[in-house]
Amino acid sequence: MSARWGLGASVLAFVLLLAPAAAAAGTVPVRVRILKGSRQGPPSVDPKLADLAQQLGKLAYVRWDEVREEHADLEFDRPLALALPDGTTLELTLVDSRKDTVTFEVRVTARGTRSRLTISKDQRIVHQVTAEKGGEAYFATVRPWP
């Protein structure tokens, strides 16, 4: 009986030691930025967005400003909620992770939009998350493992 108890205690201790590592392995660090794109005004890119200038230059908007930046460790199927300047909420959910890629679900429930985006480790996406109004729209950029 004591041999069985000793084995059970050893297994339990081993599982408890591995639990923090397993929990950490189930998260992906991300950098999320909310951007405001405008079709009006002189062309410009906020200096904080210098790393995105080439990517943003391919879009129809001429003026870009960073509105918000967040860093988070996303857990599978646990949405990160971010308030957007127009009063809606963006939900970003980690749905899959491979060696060098992750797949996110991006939702703006007030607008009924949902997208799935797969991103490689060294890339980022720029995704429009609000409808254009008055020549302006909001975008989210997501970079895993920043």
C-alpha positions in Angstrom: 0.0 0.0 0.0 2.8 2.4 0.9 4.6 1.7 -2.4 1.4 2.5 -4.3 1.0 5.7 -2.2 4.6 6.7 -2.9 4.2 6.2 -6.6 0.9 8.2 -6.6 2.6 11.0 -4.7 5.6 11.0 -7.1 3.2 11.2 -10.1 1.3 14.0 -8.5 4.5 15.9 -7.7 5.7 15.5 -11.3 2.4 16.7 -12.7 2.4 19.8 -10.4 6.0 20.6 -11.5 5.0 20.4 -15.1 1.7 22.4 -14.7 3.3 25.9 -14.9 5.3 24.9 -18.0 2.2 23.4 -19.7 0.3 26.6 -18.9 3.0 28.8 -20.3 3.2 26.6 -23.5 -0.5 27.2 -24.0 0.0 31.0 -24.5 1.3 33.1 -27.3 2.6 36.6 -26.7 1.1 39.2 -29.0 1.4 42.9 -29.8 -1.9 44.5 -30.9 -2.2 48.0 -32.1 -5.3 49.9 -33.1 -4.7 52.3 -36.0 -6.8 55.0 -37.5 -6.6 55.3 -41.3 -7.9 58.5 -43.0 -8.4 59.2 -46.7 -8.2 63.0 -46.0 -5.4 65.3 -45.1 -1.8 65.4 -46.0 -0.2 61.9 -46.3 1.6 61.0 -43.1 2.4 58.0 -41.0 2.7 58.3 -37.2 6.4 57.7 -36.3 5.3 54.9 -33.9 4.1 53.0 -37.1 7.4 53.2 -39.0 7.7 49.4 -39.0 4.4 49.3 -40.8 4.9 52.1 -43.3 5.5 49.9 -46.3 2.5 47.7 -45.5 0.2 50.7 -44.9 1.4 52.5 -48.0 -0.3 49.8 -50.1 -3.8 50.7 -48.7 -6.1 53.4 -49.9 -5.7 55.5 -46.8 -3.1 58.4 -46.8 -2.9 59.3 -43.1 -2.2 56.8 -40.3 -2.2 57.3 -36.6 -1.7 54.8 -33.7 -4.6 55.0 -31.3 -3.7 52.2 -28.9 -1.2 49.5 -28.2 -1.5 46.4 -26.1 0.8 43.5 -25.2 -0.8 40.3 -24.0 -0.2 36.6 -23.6 -3.2 35.0 -25.4 -4.5 31.7 -24.1 -6.3 29.3 -26.5 -10.1 30.1 -26.8 -9.9 33.0 -24.3 -10.7 36.2 -26.2 -8.8 39.4 -25.6 -11.3 42.3 -25.7 -10.2 45.7 -26.8 -12.4 48.8 -26.9 -12.4 50.6 -30.2 -12.7 54.4 -30.4 -16.1 54.1 -32.1 -17.5 52.4 -29.0 -17.5 48.8 -30.3 -15.3 46.0 -29.0 -12.8 43.9 -30.9 -12.2 40.4 -29.7 -9.0 38.6 -30.6 -9.0 34.8 -29.9 -6.1 32.4 -30.4 -7.5 29.3 -32.1 -4.4 27.4 -33.3 -0.7 27.5 -32.8 2.0 25.6 -34.8 5.8 25.8 -34.7 6.0 29.2 -36.6 2.4 30.2 -37.2 -0.7 31.1 -35.2 -4.3 31.5 -36.2 -6.5 34.1 -34.7 -10.2 34.8 -34.8 -11.0 38.5 -35.1 -14.5 39.5 -34.1 -16.4 42.8 -33.8 -19.7 41.4 -32.5 -21.6 44.7 -32.8 -20.9 44.6 -36.5 -21.4 40.9 -36.9 -18.0 40.4 -38.4 -15.7 37.4 -37.8 -12.4 36.6 -39.6 -9.8 33.9 -39.2 -6.3 35.0 -39.9 -3.1 32.9 -39.9 0.2 34.7 -39.3 3.8 33.5 -39.5 6.2 34.3 -36.7 8.0 37.1 -38.4 4.9 38.7 -39.9 1.9 40.8 -38.8 -1.5 41.6 -40.3 -3.3 44.8 -40.8 -7.0 44.2 -40.7 -9.8 46.7 -41.0 -12.2 46.3 -38.0 -14.7 49.1 -38.5 -16.6 50.4 -41.5 -15.4 53.6 -43.1 -17.2 56.7 -41.9 -16.4 60.2 -43.1 -13.3 58.9 -44.9 -11.9 57.2 -41.7 -11.7 53.6 -40.5 -10.0 51.7 -37.7 -7.7 48.8 -38.2 -6.0 46.3 -35.9 -2.5 45.1 -36.5 -1.4 41.9 -34.7 2.1 40.5 -34.3 2.6 37.2 -32.5 5.9 36.7 -30.6 6.8 40.4 -30.8 
